[in-house]
């Protein structure tokens, strides 16, 4: 089973590793699953919202 991926450049959804429109690398379209024992959540929030 393959996961849906999204191109960060043009916003197109695809199942391929590279976008067929602009040939840039695609990323996973789904967020990571939530877990109360998430060891790396602090670092993801810091990356997303800045170091405040």
ZAKOLMAR-926694 format. One line per field, with one value per residue (C-alpha): residue in three letters; residue number from 1; x, z, y. Coordinates in Angstrom, 3 decimals. Layout:
N
aa: c(ALA,...) .
i: c(NUM,...) .
c1: c(X,...) .
c3: c(Z,...) .
c2: c(Y,...) .
END
This chain:
52
aa: c(UNK,UNK,UNK,UNK,UNK,UNK,UNK,UNK,UNK,UNK,UNK,UNK,UNK,UNK,UNK,UNK,UNK,UNK,UNK,UNK,UNK,UNK,UNK,UNK,UNK,UNK,UNK,UNK,UNK,UNK,UNK,UNK,UNK,UNK,UNK,UNK,UNK,UNK,UNK,UNK,UNK,UNK,UNK,UNK,UNK,UNK,UNK,UNK,UNK,UNK,UNK,UNK) .
i: c(1,2,3,4,5,6,7,8,9,10,11,12,13,14,15,16,17,18,19,20,21,22,23,24,25,26,27,28,29,30,31,32,33,34,35,36,37,38,39,40,41,42,43,44,45,46,47,48,49,50,51,52) .
c1: c(0.000,1.376,0.655,-0.656,2.087,1.995,4.350,5.503,6.232,3.004,0.619,-0.315,-1.164,0.393,1.522,4.982,8.228,8.693,6.012,4.997,4.322,7.434,9.758,10.422,10.530,7.156,6.454,3.970,0.574,-0.599,0.531,2.214,-0.061,-0.635,0.781,1.015,4.429,5.745,9.437,10.048,6.904,8.746,11.263,8.585,6.683,9.904,10.647,7.123,6.419,9.922,12.088,9.914) .
c3: c(0.000,-0.934,0.812,-0.759,-1.220,-1.882,-3.828,-1.670,-4.772,-6.765,-4.233,-6.468,-4.876,-6.273,-5.308,-6.822,-5.120,-7.564,-8.833,-12.466,-12.985,-11.634,-10.930,-7.281,-4.419,-2.783,0.958,2.964,2.911,6.274,9.660,12.080,14.456,17.874,20.882,24.478,24.691,21.708,22.450,19.530,19.646,21.403,18.566,15.835,17.514,17.887,14.179,13.120,15.420,16.027,19.111,21.476) .
c2: c(0.000,3.407,6.669,9.839,12.417,16.140,18.358,21.296,23.407,23.220,21.600,18.657,15.295,12.119,8.617,9.062,10.132,13.012,15.384,14.714,18.458,20.185,17.203,18.184,15.674,15.005,14.753,12.718,14.462,13.077,14.399,11.998,10.109,11.666,9.894,11.142,9.454,11.465,11.993,14.359,16.534,19.341,19.541,19.456,22.301,24.278,23.793,24.763,27.692,29.032,29.077,31.076) .
END
